[in-house]
Amino acid sequence: MKKSIILLVLLFTIDTKAQCAMCKAVVENGGQEMAEGINSGITYLMAFPYILVALLAYVLFRYKKRIKS
């Protein structure tokens, strides 16, 4: 089980590196508006993992607080 998870993580990281080079090439050939759009998209996608982790921490905090009471 542990080996399959490590394999999946490695496969996804290889694909991710390839996409970054493609995004860079698109931005270099595009204009200012395209670069701003891609930067906004990256920021939008980056925010969700932090929101999910914060939500999970809040739920666990509330759960532990309810158990102690």
C-alpha positions, 0 to 999 in steps of 0.5 A: 500500500505504501509503495503504491502511494509513493509511486502515485506521488512520483507519477503526478510530480513528473507530470506537474513539472512538464506542465510548468514548462508549457505554461511558461512557453504560453506566457512568453508568447502571449500578452500582458493580459494572458500573463495576469490571467495565468497568475490569477489562476495559479493563485486561485488553485494555490489557495484551496489546499490552505483552505482545506487544511485550515478547515480540517484543523478547525473541525479536529479542534472542535471535535477534540473540544467536544470530546473533553466536555 
